[in-house]
Structure formats: structure tokens, C-alpha cells
Amino acid sequence: MDQTPDQPEVLIARNNENGQVGAVVGQNPDGTPKMADPKSTPLSELIKFTKGQNPLEAFMSNFIRQAKNPTLFSFFKLQEEKYELVGPAMADLIQSPGDNAEMLKPYEVEVKAPAQAEKQPQEQTPEQKPEQSPAQSAKTAPIDPQRIDWAKIEQQWGIKRDDLEKSGALEQMLYNHKSPQLFTVTPQFGDEKFSLQAKLSFRTNPDGSYSLVPHFIRNEPQLDQEFKGYTFTKEDKAELHKTGNLGKVVDLADPKTGEIQKCLVSIDKLTNEIEAMPVNKIYIKPKVANIDLDMKAIGVLKNGGLIREQHIELPNGAKFTADLQYSASKRDIVFVNSDLYRHNQAQEKGEQQQARDTWHNADGSLKRLERWCKIPLNEQQQADYLAGKKVLVGEGKDRFGNDCTIYFQYDPKKGQPETTRVYPDRNKVVGVAEESKTQMAVNNDGKTNEATKNMKEPLQRGQAAPKDDNQQHQQKKPKGPKI
């Protein structure tokens, strides 16, 4: 990038002793630079240097004169007008100046120590600490797998530690990432256990332990709902559907603290979950496949933009042309708008549909069910179900222990079987008596009504309000969805 002499410039400094990188906003009494985070500090707070007035030379001279050991700091100059775009990317590269020496060389400001400083005994030179790569420093402390209750996770979700380790997912999950692939979890709802597909991650509990969090597949991303205080426009939705990435930085509110953060937004293509990544936590490697990225390109990517029509060569020999873009879901650069991308997108969509489709075979036909509500089905019952008929399963109990007759039938609109429970005092299989509709909805469909939503006991026939003082007392704290 050209450094035009008459353009105002700013400085980004690195403390070579502790690795701290910051934009220069002033000078401390001891001569060392006063630094601020380049990823969040606005340009207005930085010192600007114009070479025609020589303040840069004056600053450097003053710094070298006052600082006890000027060689502890490295300085890199950048044009003022490009600070907001390139500054955050440059800050990442400066964290590993050795690895990125060639890229940083045009921006480096030479700092020569005074002659007397060069004559100081070597033992007075501060000890150099091992340098961490930006990728390492960007990661949070890993989760200790020994503090995870694996027995509870296996009992609750059917997930074993060995399975996560063999798949390679555990290593990423221990760094607070989601598993890159789907796993089959077996949660139990009421008296039924289900097999569902989900990505997995860990959540920190208040006591310091960790719980497993499944990210279940959704039918589609919830783009019509507000996301962390942001409302998606028509153009936003089109872009997310097209590439999976919003393609721009937006202000999002942290749901816990309310803090506003600048973030990139993407959709997880396997689960349809909307995800965000704060810009100040994004790290982009200077090389993707065979493509070397300069600081301008990294700045474009951090702002959600595209690096267009790159000729990609993968280690496996695959060659194609694609655009590069950062994905908040994958936390990495992805290839978009290419033949390979469209192929992978179609493949992911097929895997997603297959994972979601618990009730169908690969050809779209219904899967044969051997039992329903833990009651075995004979061949005739299985055949009737496959034919789309309502099937009498037999006598059983609902989730509150009430006796009932159980029927089920495939619902083509919902794409899954639906259960109908008929109680001894009902004569009809289809339909519910008017006076029992509230009882049926609350006791068996998991819904609530305003008058009884906090009551712990199942409703009796015809009941739509608390029946005694005890139930009225339970009803004081409202919660739950309305019916």
C-alpha cells in the first residue's frame, strides 16, 4: 500500500516485551507511547502526523530521548484515511511481526536506540518472552474436559466423550466453538425418547461446571424476528439466503449486558441458526488456501466484504474460482459464489434435509414404525400407518398418568405422525368436547391458558380456572406461552 508523503498518518505500536499492540493516542511521562485498542478506538482520539510539519520525527525523537529502552517498542505508520478499514487487520498482524515481516515492512518506522543504550550490559536487556501467534492469543482459555460431567451428558443426551474425540469435534468445542458436524442426540420428552440431529457446544454453569447444549435443526432461519436488537431488511434477507452471510457490519445488543457491539452475522447452513461474531474478536489468517491476503484485503473481510474472483487451489488438488468472505458461523473465511460453493451448498442442504427427516426414507416414503408411545405395533398397524390411516395403538397413559386410548396418524402438512389421546369419558375419537378443550390443551398438548398457567396439577374435566385456594396461590407468578 502506498504511503503518500503529504497524507496525515497515525501510528500503531507494539510492546515487544509483553506483546501489547495499540494505536498511539499520546505519550506517557516516561516517554513510552500511550496506546489504545485499534479495534475499538475511533480515529478522532489518535495522534495524526503530517510529514510537512515533522511532528512524527519530533515524536520519535522525544520518545527515543525519554524512553529508558526504546527498542522495547516497534512502530508502524498508516495513512489516516485507511485506519478504520486497515487498522484492525494491521493490529492482528503486528502481534506476530516475525511471521508477517514482509507484509509489515513498508509500514515500519525505524527506531534507533541511543549509543549509550547500545553499550549497556546484555544482562540488563529485558528478557524476551515466547511470542504467541494471533490465533493462539485470540483463543480463550480452553475448557477443562475433566470438569465436564460426561456420565450426565450421556444419560441426558446419549452423547459419549469417546464419540466427540474420535470425530475431532471435542477439540473445537473445548474452545467454545460448536461442533462442525451434526450428532444424534436422544432427549426424552415426557414418556417418549426421540432421536434428533444437532450441533453441540458447551455452556458454563454458575458453579464452574459445564453442560452440553444441542443446537437443533430449524426448518428455516428466523429472519422475520428481531435479532439482538437488529431488524433484517429485505435486502439483508436476500443476502443471507444467497451466501449465508450478511455481508456488512451491524450494531447488535448483548442479550445479557445490553452492550452494543459491531458484529458480522451469518447463518449456520446445517442448523439454520443465526449467529453473530464481534468484529473485535475476529482473527483472519494472512493466507487462505493459496491466496495471500494483504492488510487491505483483511480489512475488507473484517467488514463483511467480498474479495472477488480468486483462483483457488486446495491441498487436495481442486481448482476453482470463488469469492472470499468471512463467516460468523464457521469463524473462518469461506468460498462463496463459485461452482464448488454451490455444490457444497446443495450437499449441505441434502444432509440437512436427511438429518431433519426422522419419519421418511431417502426416497420420500414413510419409514415403518415398530412402536408408538412405547407400545409395540403389529404388522397390520404398521401397514395402516404407511397407508395414511388413523391407527388404534391401544390403551396407555398420558404424561400425567391418566388412562387413555392412543391413536396416531401421519399428518402430511406437518410431515410427521400426530398422536390423539381419547379418555374413557369421551365417545368420539376425533374432536374434543367443548368443556374439555382447555383440559386437553394444557394436560396433553403442553400449552397454557392465562387463568391456570402456573398450576402444578393437571386440569380436571371442564376446569378452566383454579379450583381452590392452593391453586390460586400457585397462579401468582405468570409465565408460559398463551394458547
C-alpha positions in Angstrom: 0.0 0.0 0.0 1.4 3.4 -0.9 2.4 5.8 1.8 1.8 9.2 0.2 4.2 11.7 1.9 1.7 14.6 2.3 -1.1 12.4 3.7 -1.8 12.5 7.5 -0.7 9.3 9.2 -1.3 7.5 12.5 0.9 5.1 14.5 0.3 1.6 15.7 2.8 0.4 18.3 3.8 -2.9 19.8 5.4 -3.5 23.2 8.0 -6.2 22.3 8.2 -7.3 26.0 4.6 -8.2 26.6 3.1 -8.3 23.1 0.6 -5.5 23.7 -0.5 -3.8 20.5 -2.2 -0.4 20.4 -2.9 2.7 18.4 -0.9 5.7 19.7 -3.1 8.3 21.4 -0.4 10.2 23.3 2.8 9.8 25.3 3.3 8.8 28.9 5.6 10.8 31.3 8.4 8.2 30.9 8.3 8.7 27.1 6.6 5.4 26.3 3.6 5.6 23.9 0.2 5.8 25.4 -1.8 3.2 23.5 -5.5 2.3 22.9 -7.2 -0.7 21.3 -7.1 -0.2 17.5 -10.2 -2.3 17.1 -12.4 0.0 19.1 -10.7 3.4 19.4 -12.1 6.0 16.9 -9.7 7.8 14.6 -10.6 11.1 16.4 -8.7 10.0 19.5 -5.4 9.2 17.7 -2.5 11.5 17.2 -2.2 12.5 13.5 1.2 13.1 11.9 1.8 15.3 8.8 5.3 14.9 7.4 5.4 18.5 6.2 5.3 19.7 9.8 7.7 17.0 11.1 5.7 16.1 14.2 6.4 12.4 13.5 10.1 13.0 13.7 9.6 15.1 16.8 7.5 12.5 18.5 10.1 9.8 17.7 13.0 11.9 18.8 11.2 12.7 22.1 10.3 9.0 22.5 13.9 7.9 22.0 15.2 10.6 24.3 12.9 9.8 27.2 12.3 6.1 27.0 14.6 4.0 29.0 14.7 1.3 26.4 13.3 2.4 23.0 13.9 -1.0 21.4 11.1 -2.4 23.6 8.7 -0.8 21.1 8.0 -1.2 17.4 6.1 1.4 15.4 4.1 1.1 12.2 2.6 4.0 10.3 -0.6 4.0 8.5 -2.5 6.6 6.4 -5.2 8.3 8.5 -7.9 7.7 5.8 -7.3 4.0 5.9 -7.1 3.5 9.6 -10.7 2.3 10.1 -10.5 -0.2 7.3 -6.9 -1.5 7.7 -6.1 -0.7 11.3 -7.8 -3.7 13.0 -6.2 -6.1 10.4 -2.8 -4.5 10.9 -3.1 -4.8 14.7 -3.5 -8.6 14.3 -0.5 -8.9 12.0 1.7 -6.8 14.4 1.0 -9.3 17.1 3.4 -11.7 15.2 5.8 -9.3 13.5 8.3 -12.0 12.7 5.8 -14.2 10.8 4.4 -11.1 8.9 7.7 -9.2 8.4 7.4 -8.9 4.6 3.9 -7.6 4.8 4.7 -5.1 7.6 8.0 -3.8 6.2 6.5 -0.9 4.1 4.8 0.4 7.3 7.5 0.0 9.8 9.1 3.1 11.5 12.8 2.7 12.2 13.7 3.2 15.9 17.4 3.5 16.7 18.4 3.3 20.3 20.9 5.9 21.6 24.5 5.0 21.6 24.7 4.7 25.4 21.8 2.3 25.4 23.7 0.0 22.9 26.6 -0.2 25.3 24.6 -1.4 28.3 25.4 -4.8 29.5 23.4 -7.6 27.8 22.0 -8.8 31.1 20.1 -5.5 31.6 18.1 -6.2 28.4 14.7 -7.3 29.4 14.1 -11.0 28.9 12.2 -11.8 25.7 9.1 -13.8 26.2 8.0 -16.5 23.7 5.7 -14.9 21.2 2.2 -16.2 20.7 0.6 -16.3 17.3 -2.5 -14.2 16.9 -4.6 -17.4 16.5 -3.4 -18.6 19.9 -3.8 -15.3 21.7 -7.3 -14.8 20.2 -8.5 -18.1 21.8 -9.9 -18.1 25.3 -8.6 -20.5 27.9 -9.7 -24.0 26.9 -12.5 -25.8 28.8 -11.1 -28.4 31.1 -12.7 -31.7 30.0 -12.2 -33.1 33.5 -14.8 -30.6 34.8 -17.5 -31.9 32.4 -20.0 -34.4 33.8 -19.7 -36.9 31.0 -22.0 -39.5 32.7 -24.8 -37.0 33.0 -24.4 -35.9 29.4 -24.6 -39.5 28.2 -27.7 -40.1 30.3 -29.4 -36.9 29.2 -28.4 -36.7 25.6 -26.9 -40.1 24.7 -23.5 -38.4 23.7 -20.3 -40.1 24.7 -16.9 -38.4 25.2 -15.2 -41.0 23.0 -17.5 -40.2 20.1 -16.7 -36.5 20.3 -12.9 -37.2 20.5 -12.9 -39.6 17.5 -14.9 -37.2 15.3 -12.4 -34.3 16.1 -15.3 -32.2 17.4 -14.3 -32.1 21.0 -11.1 -30.1 20.4 -13.1 -27.3 18.8 -15.9 -27.5 21.4 -13.3 -27.1 24.2 -12.5 -23.6 22.7 -16.2 -22.6 22.9 -17.0 -23.4 19.3 -19.9 -25.5 18.1 -19.1 -28.9 16.7 -18.6 -28.6 12.9 -20.8 -31.6 12.2 -24.2 -32.9 13.4 -24.6 -35.6 16.1 -27.6 -37.7 17.0 -28.9 -36.8 20.5 -31.6 -38.8 22.3 -33.5 -36.4 24.6 -36.6 -37.7 26.4 -39.8 -35.6 26.4 -42.4 -36.9 28.8 -42.5 -40.7 28.4 -41.1 -40.7 24.9 -37.4 -40.7 23.8 -36.6 -39.1 20.4 -33.6 -39.2 18.1 -32.7 -35.8 16.8 -29.8 -34.2 14.9 -28.0 -31.2 16.4 -24.7 -29.4 16.5 -23.2 -29.4 20.0 -21.4 -26.9 22.3 -20.6 -26.5 26.0 -22.2 -23.9 28.3 -20.5 -22.7 31.5 -22.7 -23.1 34.6 -22.6 -20.8 37.7 -20.7 -23.4 39.7 -18.0 -23.6 37.1 -19.1 -26.9 35.7 -20.1 -27.4 32.0 -23.3 -28.6 30.4 -23.9 -29.8 26.8 -26.0 -27.6 24.6 -27.6 -29.1 21.5 -28.3 -26.7 18.6 -31.2 -28.4 16.9 -32.0 -28.1 13.2 -34.6 -25.5 12.4 -36.9 -25.5 9.4 -35.6 -22.1 8.3 -33.7 -19.1 9.8 -35.9 -16.8 11.8 -35.2 -13.7 9.7 -38.6 -12.1 10.3 -37.8 -11.8 14.0 -35.6 -9.1 15.6 -32.1 -10.5 16.2 -30.3 -8.9 19.2 -32.0 -5.6 18.6 -31.5 -5.6 14.8 -34.3 -6.0 12.2 -33.3 -7.6 8.9 -34.3 -5.7 5.8 -35.5 -7.2 2.6 -32.0 -6.8 1.2 -30.4 -8.4 4.3 -32.6 -11.5 3.9 -31.8 -11.8 0.3 -28.0 -11.6 1.0 -28.3 -14.2 3.9 -30.2 -16.6 1.7 -27.7 -16.1 -1.1 -24.3 -16.5 0.6 -25.2 -17.3 4.2 -23.5 -14.1 5.3 -25.0 -10.6 5.9 -22.0 -9.0 4.2 -21.8 -5.9 6.4 -21.1 -4.8 10.0 -24.2 -4.1 12.1 -24.7 -3.0 15.7 -26.1 -5.8 17.9 -27.0 -5.7 21.6 -25.6 -8.3 24.0 -28.7 -10.0 25.5 -27.2 -10.2 28.9 -25.5 -6.8 29.3 -27.2 -4.7 26.7 -23.8 -3.6 25.4 -23.8 -2.6 21.8 -21.1 -4.4 19.7 -20.2 -4.2 16.0 -20.7 -7.7 14.6 -20.8 -9.8 11.4 -23.9 -12.1 11.0 -24.2 -15.4 9.3 -26.5 -18.4 9.1 -25.4 -21.9 10.1 -26.2 -23.9 7.0 -26.8 -27.1 8.8 -29.0 -25.9 11.7 -30.4 -22.6 10.2 -29.3 -20.9 13.5 -28.4 -17.2 13.2 -25.0 -16.4 14.6 -23.0 -13.3 15.2 -19.3 -12.6 15.8 -18.0 -9.3 17.3 -15.6 -7.6 14.8 -13.0 -7.0 17.6 -12.8 -10.8 18.2 -12.3 -11.8 14.5 -8.9 -13.1 13.5 -8.2 -13.6 9.8 -5.1 -15.5 8.7 -2.9 -13.8 6.2 -3.1 -16.8 3.9 -6.2 -18.8 2.8 -5.5 -21.8 0.6 -3.1 -20.5 -2.0 -4.2 -16.8 -1.6 -2.0 -14.3 0.3 -4.1 -11.5 1.9 -2.6 -8.1 2.4 -3.9 -5.8 5.1 -6.4 -4.0 2.8 -7.9 -7.4 1.9 -8.1 -8.4 5.6 -9.8 -5.1 6.4 -12.4 -5.7 3.7 -13.1 -9.2 5.0 -13.4 -8.0 8.6 -16.1 -5.5 7.4 -18.1 -8.4 5.8 -17.0 -7.6 2.3 -16.0 -9.9 -0.6 -12.6 -10.5 -2.2 -13.9 -11.3 -5.6 -12.9 -13.9 -8.2 -9.9 -15.5 -6.6 -8.3 -18.5 -8.3 -8.3 -21.1 -5.5 -6.1 -24.2 -5.3 -6.8 -26.6 -2.4 -4.2 -29.1 -1.0 -6.3 -31.9 -2.5 -5.7 -30.6 -6.0 -9.1 -29.0 -6.5 -9.0 -25.8 -8.5 -11.9 -23.3 -8.9 -12.7 -19.6 -8.9 -14.6 -18.1 -5.9 -15.2 -15.0 -3.8 -13.8 -15.0 -0.3 -15.9 -13.8 2.6 -15.8 -14.2 6.4 -18.4 -16.4 8.0 -19.5 -15.7 11.6 -20.9 -19.2 11.8 -17.7 -21.0 10.8 -15.5 -18.3 12.3 -13.3 -18.5 9.2 -13.0 -17.5 5.6 -15.4 -19.3 3.3 -15.7 -19.6 -0.5 -18.9 -18.2 -2.0 -20.3 -17.6 -5.4 -18.5 -20.5 -7.1 -19.3 -23.8 -8.6 -17.7 -25.6 -5.7 -19.7 -23.5 -3.2 -23.0 -24.2 -5.0 -22.1 -27.9 -5.0 -21.3 -27.8 -1.3 -24.4 -25.8 -0.5 -26.6 -28.3 -2.3 -24.8 -31.2 -0.5 -25.3 -29.4 2.9 -28.9 -28.8 2.1 -29.4 -32.5 1.3 -27.6 -33.5 4.5 -29.8 -31.1 6.5 -33.0 -32.5 5.0 -31.8 -36.0 5.6 -30.9 -35.2 9.2 -34.2 -33.4 9.8 -36.4 -36.2 8.2 -36.9 -38.6 11.1 -40.0 -40.0 9.6 -39.1 -40.6 5.9 -36.8 -42.8 3.9 -34.4 -41.4 1.4 -36.9 -41.7 -1.4 -39.5 -39.7 0.5 -41.6 -42.7 1.5 -42.7 -43.2 5.2 -40.5 -45.1 7.5 -42.0 -48.2 9.1 -42.5 -47.7 12.8 -42.2 -50.7 15.1 -43.7 -49.0 18.2 -45.6 -45.8 19.2 -45.7 -44.3 22.7 -43.7 -47.4 23.8 -46.4 -49.7 22.7 -45.3 -52.3 20.0 -47.2 -52.2 16.7 -48.2 -55.4 14.8 -47.8 -55.7 11.1 -51.4 -54.6 10.4 -51.0 -51.5 12.4 -47.7 -50.7 10.6 -49.3 -51.2 7.3 -52.3 -49.0 8.2 -49.9 -46.2 9.2 -48.0 -46.5 6.0 -51.3 -46.2 4.1 -52.1 -43.0 5.9 -54.8 -44.4 8.1 -55.6 -43.5 11.7 -54.2 -46.3 13.8 -55.5 -47.6 17.1 -52.4 -48.2 19.2 -54.1 -49.4 22.4 -54.6 -48.5 26.0 -52.0 -46.4 27.7 -51.4 -43.3 29.9 -50.7 -39.7 29.2 -47.8 -37.8 30.8 -49.8 -37.2 33.9 -50.7 -40.9 34.4 -54.3 -40.7 33.2 -55.7 -43.7 31.4 -56.4 -43.1 27.7 -56.8 -44.8 24.4 -54.0 -43.8 22.0 -54.4 -43.3 18.2 -51.9 -41.9 15.8 -51.8 -40.9 12.1 -49.4 -39.4 9.6 -50.1 -35.7 9.1 -48.9 -34.7 5.5 -49.0 -31.0 6.3 -46.6 -31.3 9.3 -44.6 -34.1 7.7 -44.8 -36.3 10.8 -47.2 -38.5 12.8 -49.6 -36.9 15.3 -51.0 -38.5 18.4 -54.6 -38.4 19.5 -55.5 -39.5 23.1 -59.1 -40.4 23.9 -60.2 -40.6 27.5 -62.8 -43.1 28.9 -65.4 -40.4 29.3 -65.3 -39.5 25.6 -67.3 -41.3 23.0 -65.6 -39.8 19.9 -62.2 -40.4 18.6 -61.9 -37.2 16.6 -62.7 -33.9 18.3 -62.8 -32.8 21.9 -65.9 -31.8 23.9 -66.2 -28.0 24.3 -65.9 -28.2 28.1 -62.7 -30.3 27.8 -60.8 -28.3 25.3 -58.8 -26.4 27.9 -58.1 -29.6 29.8 -56.8 -31.3 26.6 -54.6 -28.4 25.6 -53.0 -28.0 29.0 -52.7 -31.6 30.1 -51.6 -33.2 26.8 -50.5 -30.5 24.3 -48.1 -28.6 26.6 -50.0 -25.3 26.3 -51.2 -22.9 28.9 -54.1 -20.6 29.5 -53.9 -17.3 31.4 -56.1 -18.5 34.3 -54.2 -21.7 35.1 -50.8 -21.4 33.6 -48.8 -21.7 36.8 -50.7 -24.6 38.4 -48.8 -27.8 39.0 -51.6 -30.3 38.9 -53.3 -31.4 35.7 -56.7 -29.8 35.0 -59.9 -31.8 35.6 -62.6 -32.2 33.0 -64.3 -28.8 32.4 -61.7 -26.9 34.5 -60.5 -23.6 33.1 -59.6 -21.7 36.4 -58.1 -22.5 39.8 -60.4 -24.8 41.8 -59.2 -23.9 45.3 -57.0 -21.6 47.4 -53.9 -23.7 46.9 -54.2 -23.5 43.1 -54.9 -19.8 43.3 -51.7 -19.3 45.3 -49.7 -21.2 42.6 -51.2 -18.9 40.0 -49.4 -15.8 41.3 -46.3 -15.9 39.1 -47.2 -15.7 35.4 -45.1 -17.5 32.8 -45.6 -19.7 29.7 -46.9 -19.1 26.2 -50.6 -18.3 25.7 -52.9 -20.6 23.8 
